[in-house]
Amino acid sequence: MKIYAIEDLPKTKIIEFFKLHWGSTEMVISSGVYDCSALDGFAAVNEEDKIIGLITYIIKYNECEIISLDSIEEGKGIGTTLVQEVENLAIKKKCELLKLITTNDNLLALRFYQKRGFILSQIINNAVEKARKLKPEIPLIGNDGIPIRDEIELIKILN
């Protein structure tokens, strides 16, 4: 596995990845509406030159927000490596906080991030209902049959 900055890969490859895994490149969350293919990030690429993981982020003031994280192969350290890349960059850019938003049904993400030092910071009730007005293809029911309603913000203080 090799890690590349997104801008070092063909844009068409990034767009295809998001369309395959998210249905589009657009991400609608309470912090904004983002075209993930236009964001900074890192990609994990395997020996066959296939993207097996991708993370995007934005930096505003002294905060770095992870906008998307995808790992195609669970349990192989891909997600952890990508989060660490962003965390290292955030520290280098003198960010004080690393944060992200996930939905209430994403128990895998909640477990993943908490194991890596993130803490629950805020629950934004019914945020997904507002997001559906901009992106109607967001499903009503998510992982494990849980209705997708709320957003959960997780943060990690950087020293």
Secondary structure, 3 states (H helix, E strand, C coil): CEEEEHHHCCHHHHHHHHHHHHCCCEEEECCEEEEHHHCEEEEEECCCCCEEEEEEEEEECCEEEEEEEEECCCCCCHHHHHHHHHHHHHHHCCCCEEEEEEECCCHHHHHHHHHCCCEEEEEECCHHHHHHHHCCCCCCECHHHCECCCEEEEEEECC
